[in-house]
Amino acid sequence: MKSLSVPLLLLICSLANGEPIIWEHSDGGNGHWYEAVPSTLWWPEAMAAASESQWLGVNGHLATIVSQAEHEWVLDNLGQLSAYWLGGYQDPWDSVQPSTNWHWVTGEQWGFTNWYVGEPNDEGPSGPEFYLNTTTIENTWNDWGAYPACCPIGGYIVEYSIDPVGTIISSFGRIKTLYK
């Protein structure tokens, strides 16, 4: 009988329990955990809910997608999520153009973007659009208002920045990963 690797076993258990999924360092990842939360919350409430979420004793935040590799991993592992909030926002007081002054809720540098053609455009039926969400149109991003009147919200993606320090096998044969 072949044995399963620890990361594969954790992934299978996470998927079965509806728990966050880790993007393993060994897979080129950042070691963070991700979770898609179906919800009709608007961006401000989703941001608060994400920051109150906990996994392995660490608070989450709305996901920050800072590279093409991370974007592809989220799509491959969480699916094509339409109208899910991400942790990007635009400072409404400091932004003359729709494409300027975007930030991540974590303070990470804003660099990688995946906007749909013509986005961000700050045009919507709910007024100015200062928040980032996903779209299944070519798996891209869109800027939305805090309370978009036009379209239903699918949910939000939570990211947990947990840094593992090692894996041990307990005396009962259970796999445990230690975290900072």
Backbone as CSV, one residue per row, in Angstrom:
resi,resn,N_x,N_y,N_z,CA_x,CA_y,CA_z,C_x,C_y,C_z
1,MET,0.838,-1.175,0.000,0.000,0.000,0.000,0.886,1.242,0.000
2,LYS,0.576,2.199,-0.861,1.328,3.453,-0.909,0.808,4.394,0.172
3,SER,1.708,5.183,0.730,1.281,6.149,1.735,1.156,7.525,1.090
4,LEU,0.286,8.350,1.654,0.079,9.697,1.159,1.080,10.644,1.803
5,SER,1.485,11.670,1.068,2.381,12.666,1.635,1.603,13.521,2.631
6,VAL,2.302,14.140,3.548,1.669,14.988,4.559,0.883,16.128,3.909
7,PRO,1.467,16.893,2.935,0.681,17.972,2.326,-0.580,17.467,1.626
8,LEU,-0.481,16.316,0.934,-1.647,15.772,0.257,-2.703,15.347,1.267
9,LEU,-2.293,14.738,2.347,-3.218,14.325,3.391,-3.920,15.538,4.007
10,LEU,-3.167,16.604,4.274,-3.764,17.822,4.826,-4.747,18.444,3.845
11,LEU,-4.391,18.433,2.548,-5.282,18.988,1.539,-6.581,18.202,1.475
12,ILE,-6.508,16.885,1.461,-7.704,16.042,1.405,-8.579,16.284,2.628
13,CYS,-7.964,16.343,3.799,-8.731,16.594,5.031,-9.369,17.975,5.006
14,SER,-8.643,18.974,4.509,-9.174,20.333,4.442,-10.369,20.402,3.513
15,LEU,-10.245,19.782,2.336,-11.343,19.810,1.378,-12.567,19.096,1.936
16,ALA,-12.369,17.977,2.594,-13.479,17.198,3.129,-14.195,17.954,4.244
17,ASN,-13.467,18.738,5.020,-14.058,19.450,6.147,-14.473,20.878,5.806
18,GLY,-14.235,21.326,4.573,-14.545,22.703,4.219,-13.634,23.684,4.928
19,GLU,-12.446,23.251,5.258,-11.485,24.092,5.962,-10.544,24.757,4.962
20,PRO,-9.796,25.750,5.412,-8.822,26.405,4.533,-7.824,25.416,3.933
21,ILE,-7.293,25.791,2.787,-6.334,24.969,2.046,-5.002,25.707,2.003
22,ILE,-3.907,24.974,2.217,-2.584,25.598,2.235,-1.935,25.581,0.848
23,TRP,-1.271,26.679,0.521,-0.444,26.757,-0.682,0.979,26.461,-0.212
24,GLU,1.377,25.221,-0.352,2.643,24.718,0.180,3.868,25.395,-0.439
25,HIS,4.879,25.616,0.393,6.166,26.115,-0.101,6.735,25.163,-1.143
26,SER,6.564,23.868,-0.909,7.111,22.866,-1.829,6.443,22.918,-3.205
27,ASP,5.285,23.569,-3.296,4.593,23.756,-4.572,4.842,25.151,-5.148
28,GLY,5.838,25.846,-4.607,6.131,27.205,-5.067,5.295,28.259,-4.374
29,GLY,4.582,27.862,-3.319,3.663,28.765,-2.640,4.287,29.590,-1.535
30,ASN,3.411,30.295,-0.834,3.839,31.188,0.238,3.588,30.601,1.630
31,GLY,3.039,29.388,1.699,2.755,28.762,2.985,1.504,29.299,3.663
32,HIS,0.720,30.112,2.963,-0.503,30.666,3.529,-1.675,29.733,3.245
33,TRP,-2.723,29.886,4.047,-3.942,29.102,3.907,-5.028,30.007,3.318
34,TYR,-5.911,29.429,2.495,-6.959,30.195,1.815,-8.303,29.497,1.999
35,GLU,-9.336,30.322,2.055,-10.680,29.798,2.257,-11.678,30.682,1.513
36,ALA,-12.526,30.061,0.695,-13.609,30.784,0.032,-14.840,30.699,0.918
37,VAL,-15.405,31.839,1.261,-16.563,31.890,2.151,-17.765,32.422,1.373
38,PRO,-18.713,31.560,1.017,-19.925,32.049,0.347,-20.670,32.996,1.288
39,SER,-21.066,34.145,0.774,-21.685,35.142,1.634,-22.290,36.251,0.782
40,THR,-23.216,36.976,1.350,-23.762,38.151,0.671,-23.289,39.444,1.348
41,LEU,-22.274,39.333,2.198,-21.740,40.526,2.863,-21.111,41.473,1.837
42,TRP,-21.213,42.759,2.092,-20.560,43.755,1.254,-19.118,43.904,1.727
43,TRP,-18.295,44.623,0.983,-16.857,44.666,1.245,-16.510,45.082,2.677
44,PRO,-17.035,46.180,3.208,-16.649,46.549,4.580,-16.965,45.457,5.609
45,GLU,-18.120,44.823,5.463,-18.492,43.754,6.396,-17.655,42.499,6.154
46,ALA,-17.367,42.203,4.884,-16.526,41.035,4.559,-15.112,41.232,5.107
47,MET,-14.596,42.453,5.026,-13.268,42.730,5.574,-13.259,42.483,7.087
48,ALA,-14.301,42.938,7.765,-14.390,42.740,9.219,-14.529,41.247,9.548
49,ALA,-15.369,40.537,8.799,-15.569,39.103,9.054,-14.277,38.324,8.808
50,ALA,-13.566,38.661,7.744,-12.303,37.974,7.441,-11.294,38.209,8.558
51,SER,-11.212,39.425,9.064,-10.232,39.725,10.113,-10.601,39.085,11.451
52,GLU,-11.867,38.713,11.618,-12.303,38.007,12.829,-12.209,36.496,12.687
53,SER,-12.036,36.007,11.450,-11.896,34.563,11.216,-10.574,34.086,11.777
54,GLN,-10.555,32.870,12.293,-9.311,32.296,12.816,-9.084,30.911,12.264
55,TRP,-7.821,30.605,12.010,-7.401,29.269,11.601,-6.070,29.009,12.266
56,LEU,-5.976,27.929,12.993,-4.764,27.564,13.717,-4.278,28.701,14.619
57,GLY,-5.240,29.422,15.205,-4.921,30.475,16.155,-4.499,31.798,15.551
58,VAL,-4.588,31.938,14.236,-4.179,33.177,13.571,-5.389,33.808,12.896
59,ASN,-5.529,35.126,13.033,-6.613,35.832,12.369,-6.342,35.932,10.877
60,GLY,-7.403,35.916,10.115,-7.304,36.024,8.667,-7.438,37.458,8.194
61,HIS,-7.442,37.610,6.894,-7.685,38.900,6.239,-8.214,38.596,4.848
62,LEU,-8.868,39.558,4.223,-9.268,39.354,2.839,-8.014,39.049,2.033
63,ALA,-8.109,38.098,1.122,-6.943,37.610,0.383,-6.283,38.707,-0.445
64,THR,-4.963,38.657,-0.460,-4.155,39.556,-1.270,-3.460,38.707,-2.324
65,ILE,-3.792,38.934,-3.576,-3.245,38.150,-4.689,-2.134,38.981,-5.313
66,VAL,-0.891,38.643,-4.991,0.232,39.504,-5.362,1.086,38.978,-6.515
67,SER,0.663,37.859,-7.139,1.432,37.331,-8.275,0.532,36.490,-9.169
68,GLN,0.976,36.283,-10.393,0.241,35.426,-11.313,0.171,34.003,-10.764
69,ALA,1.265,33.542,-10.170,1.286,32.181,-9.608,0.239,32.036,-8.504
70,GLU,0.126,33.024,-7.637,-0.873,32.967,-6.562,-2.289,32.997,-7.143
71,HIS,-2.502,33.838,-8.139,-3.801,33.917,-8.811,-4.187,32.553,-9.384
72,GLU,-3.251,31.916,-10.084,-3.528,30.614,-10.686,-3.769,29.543,-9.622
73,TRP,-3.015,29.592,-8.512,-3.206,28.616,-7.448,-4.604,28.756,-6.835
74,VAL,-5.033,29.982,-6.583,-6.365,30.215,-6.022,-7.432,29.667,-6.971
75,LEU,-7.299,29.939,-8.272,-8.263,29.415,-9.242,-8.283,27.893,-9.246
76,ASP,-7.095,27.296,-9.249,-6.993,25.831,-9.303,-7.540,25.156,-8.052
77,ASN,-7.425,25.809,-6.909,-7.778,25.162,-5.646,-9.094,25.619,-5.031
78,LEU,-9.503,26.843,-5.308,-10.776,27.332,-4.769,-11.851,27.411,-5.842
79,GLY,-11.447,27.324,-7.109,-12.399,27.372,-8.216,-12.564,28.771,-8.763
80,GLN,-13.357,28.859,-9.805,-13.659,30.159,-10.403,-14.758,30.808,-9.573
81,LEU,-14.378,31.787,-8.822,-15.297,32.415,-7.885,-15.754,33.754,-8.437
82,SER,-17.016,33.873,-8.713,-17.549,35.105,-9.279,-18.054,36.016,-8.170
83,ALA,-17.646,37.259,-8.239,-18.091,38.294,-7.303,-17.683,37.985,-5.862
84,TYR,-16.470,37.499,-5.683,-15.898,37.288,-4.350,-14.962,38.450,-4.042
85,TRP,-15.102,39.026,-2.863,-14.269,40.140,-2.453,-12.829,39.686,-2.201
86,LEU,-11.893,40.522,-2.612,-10.473,40.370,-2.291,-10.067,41.543,-1.420
87,GLY,-8.847,41.517,-0.916,-8.374,42.530,0.021,-7.802,43.783,-0.617
88,GLY,-8.228,44.116,-1.812,-7.767,45.339,-2.468,-8.779,46.455,-2.308
89,TYR,-8.271,47.650,-2.086,-9.153,48.808,-1.981,-8.414,50.039,-2.487
90,GLN,-9.178,51.040,-2.846,-8.626,52.295,-3.350,-8.955,53.397,-2.353
91,ASP,-7.976,54.213,-2.070,-8.198,55.344,-1.164,-9.071,56.373,-1.883
92,PRO,-10.316,56.562,-1.448,-11.220,57.460,-2.164,-10.814,58.931,-2.088
93,TRP,-10.024,59.301,-1.097,-9.659,60.699,-0.922,-8.378,61.057,-1.651
94,ASP,-7.678,60.040,-2.119,-6.359,60.255,-2.700,-6.259,59.730,-4.127
95,SER,-7.400,59.510,-4.776,-7.382,58.870,-6.089,-8.110,59.708,-7.120
96,VAL,-7.335,60.299,-8.005,-7.914,61.094,-9.077,-8.379,60.187,-10.215
97,GLN,-7.599,59.163,-10.522,-7.898,58.220,-11.599,-8.339,56.877,-11.007
98,PRO,-9.207,56.138,-11.711,-9.654,54.837,-11.205,-8.523,53.834,-10.980
99,SER,-7.418,53.985,-11.697,-6.339,52.994,-11.588,-5.244,53.380,-10.594
100,THR,-5.401,54.489,-9.891,-4.351,54.930,-8.966,-4.713,54.658,-7.508
101,ASN,-3.679,54.577,-6.691,-3.797,54.450,-5.230,-4.588,53.232,-4.760
102,TRP,-4.328,52.078,-5.372,-4.885,50.826,-4.879,-3.946,50.263,-3.833
103,HIS,-4.508,49.614,-2.824,-3.737,49.089,-1.695,-4.258,47.700,-1.327
104,TRP,-3.418,46.946,-0.626,-3.850,45.687,-0.025,-4.114,45.932,1.456
105,VAL,-5.079,45.232,2.015,-5.435,45.392,3.429,-4.271,45.055,4.353
106,THR,-3.292,44.296,3.884,-2.135,43.894,4.692,-0.994,44.901,4.630
107,GLY,-1.091,45.871,3.728,0.005,46.818,3.541,1.056,46.334,2.545
108,GLU,0.858,45.117,1.991,1.784,44.621,0.967,1.783,45.581,-0.222
109,GLN,2.892,45.587,-0.950,3.006,46.473,-2.105,2.026,46.056,-3.195
110,TRP,1.332,47.032,-3.764,0.425,46.795,-4.878,1.262,46.763,-6.144
111,GLY,1.285,45.650,-6.837,2.075,45.540,-8.052,1.357,44.715,-9.098
112,PHE,1.209,43.415,-8.837,0.503,42.536,-9.758,-0.963,42.939,-9.820
113,THR,-1.511,42.995,-11.031,-2.945,43.227,-11.200,-3.487,42.253,-12.238
114,ASN,-4.778,42.057,-12.200,-5.428,41.143,-13.128,-6.787,41.713,-13.543
115,TRP,-6.790,42.984,-13.904,-8.023,43.677,-14.248,-8.617,43.155,-15.554
116,TYR,-9.935,43.123,-15.623,-10.616,42.873,-16.890,-10.384,44.098,-17.772
117,VAL,-10.474,43.925,-19.080,-10.274,45.029,-20.022,-11.214,46.187,-19.666
118,GLY,-10.656,47.371,-19.545,-11.449,48.561,-19.215,-11.627,48.803,-17.728
119,GLU,-11.102,47.904,-16.911,-11.181,48.055,-15.449,-9.805,48.453,-14.921
120,PRO,-9.713,49.070,-13.798,-10.820,49.639,-13.027,-11.366,50.877,-13.731
121,ASN,-12.651,51.086,-13.628,-13.257,52.210,-14.345,-14.060,53.145,-13.451
122,ASP,-14.261,52.763,-12.203,-14.991,53.616,-11.261,-16.399,53.932,-11.748
123,GLU,-16.944,53.044,-12.573,-18.293,53.261,-13.112,-19.204,52.130,-12.681
124,GLY,-20.253,52.490,-12.009,-21.208,51.479,-11.577,-22.475,52.132,-11.082
125,PRO,-23.556,51.372,-11.031,-24.832,51.933,-10.595,-24.858,52.319,-9.119
126,SER,-23.876,51.835,-8.359,-23.871,52.141,-6.924,-22.938,53.292,-6.582
127,GLY,-22.420,53.994,-7.588,-21.536,55.112,-7.320,-20.081,54.723,-7.463
128,PRO,-19.180,55.488,-6.855,-17.737,55.227,-6.979,-17.383,53.799,-6.556
129,GLU,-16.402,53.239,-7.233,-16.006,51.854,-6.979,-14.602,51.828,-6.395
130,PHE,-14.509,51.481,-5.120,-13.236,51.509,-4.400,-12.779,50.141,-3.912
131,TYR,-13.470,49.059,-4.286,-13.171,47.744,-3.734,-12.959,46.706,-4.829
132,LEU,-12.115,45.729,-4.543,-11.700,44.727,-5.518,-12.481,43.432,-5.359
133,ASN,-12.984,42.899,-6.484,-13.612,41.585,-6.439,-13.253,40.791,-7.687
134,THR,-13.607,39.514,-7.654,-13.286,38.608,-8.750,-14.427,38.574,-9.757
135,THR,-14.104,38.147,-10.949,-15.110,37.909,-11.968,-14.713,36.669,-12.753
136,THR,-15.690,35.921,-13.232,-15.353,34.742,-14.029,-15.094,35.097,-15.486
137,ILE,-15.254,36.354,-15.845,-14.926,36.780,-17.202,-13.409,36.734,-17.335
138,GLU,-12.928,35.708,-17.982,-11.490,35.481,-18.161,-10.740,35.437,-16.827
139,ASN,-11.454,35.114,-15.733,-10.853,35.006,-14.391,-10.091,36.265,-14.006
140,THR,-10.735,37.385,-14.163,-10.109,38.684,-13.937,-10.714,39.383,-12.725
141,TRP,-10.305,40.642,-12.548,-10.765,41.462,-11.431,-11.641,42.604,-11.927
142,ASN,-12.424,43.130,-10.989,-13.297,44.257,-11.258,-13.296,45.158,-10.032
143,ASP,-13.468,46.456,-10.254,-13.653,47.351,-9.111,-15.157,47.527,-8.903
144,TRP,-15.565,47.467,-7.644,-16.976,47.588,-7.280,-17.126,48.586,-6.156
145,GLY,-18.354,49.094,-6.052,-18.685,49.947,-4.931,-18.873,49.120,-3.669
146,ALA,-18.931,49.789,-2.558,-19.074,49.079,-1.286,-20.388,48.317,-1.214
147,TYR,-21.423,48.852,-1.842,-22.746,48.239,-1.789,-23.322,48.192,-3.201
148,PRO,-22.779,47.310,-4.075,-23.224,47.295,-5.472,-24.688,46.883,-5.604
149,ALA,-25.475,47.761,-6.186,-26.902,47.513,-6.321,-27.226,46.603,-7.495
150,CYS,-26.297,46.478,-8.416,-26.597,45.773,-9.664,-26.482,44.266,-9.591
151,CYS,-25.594,43.799,-8.770,-25.195,42.401,-8.907,-25.100,41.704,-7.556
152,PRO,-25.392,40.408,-7.547,-25.262,39.678,-6.283,-23.791,39.425,-5.928
153,ILE,-23.518,39.390,-4.652,-22.182,39.090,-4.146,-22.098,37.583,-3.949
154,GLY,-20.954,36.984,-4.335,-20.767,35.555,-4.160,-20.182,35.188,-2.811
155,GLY,-19.321,36.073,-2.281,-18.669,35.803,-1.013,-17.356,36.548,-0.907
156,TYR,-16.437,35.996,-0.139,-15.128,36.608,0.027,-14.088,35.523,0.258
157,ILE,-12.833,35.851,-0.019,-11.737,34.901,0.152,-10.892,35.355,1.330
158,VAL,-10.707,34.442,2.294,-9.888,34.730,3.470,-8.521,34.082,3.282
159,GLU,-7.489,34.804,3.666,-6.114,34.303,3.645,-5.583,34.340,5.071
160,TYR,-4.921,33.255,5.456,-4.308,33.161,6.785,-2.806,33.056,6.576
161,SER,-2.071,34.022,7.082,-0.614,34.054,6.919,0.046,33.355,8.094
162,ILE,0.145,32.046,7.970,0.696,31.215,9.037,1.993,30.619,8.538
163,ASP,3.054,30.772,9.319,4.350,30.236,8.921,4.662,28.977,9.715
164,PRO,4.649,27.808,9.056,4.985,26.571,9.775,6.459,26.517,10.120
165,VAL,6.755,25.889,11.249,8.157,25.729,11.658,8.585,24.273,11.652
166,GLY,7.644,23.349,11.420,8.025,21.943,11.365,6.846,21.018,11.537
167,THR,7.043,19.758,11.192,6.002,18.747,11.329,6.520,17.639,12.227
168,ILE,5.670,17.155,13.125,6.063,16.066,14.006,4.990,14.980,13.970
169,ILE,5.332,13.796,14.340,4.380,12.714,14.497,4.227,12.487,15.996
170,SER,2.986,12.634,16.484,2.760,12.477,17.920,2.850,11.006,18.305
171,SER,2.825,10.739,19.605,2.908,9.367,20.092,1.690,8.543,19.679
172,PHE,0.604,9.206,19.253,-0.583,8.495,18.814,-0.614,8.321,17.299
173,GLY,0.483,8.711,16.613,0.562,8.558,15.176,-0.118,9.668,14.400
174,ARG,-0.569,10.697,15.081,-1.217,11.814,14.390,-0.163,12.776,13.877
175,ILE,-0.446,13.354,12.728,0.472,14.330,12.143,0.135,15.696,12.713
176,LYS,1.144,16.379,13.178,0.947,17.731,13.711,1.967,18.647,13.054
177,THR,1.523,19.823,12.651,2.419,20.829,12.102,2.518,21.940,13.136
178,LEU,3.720,22.317,13.462,3.936,23.389,14.428,3.987,24.703,13.679
179,TYR,3.389,25.736,14.268,3.349,27.050,13.652,3.911,28.078,14.599
180,LYS,4.486,29.106,14.003,5.042,30.212,14.803,3.916,30.922,15.497
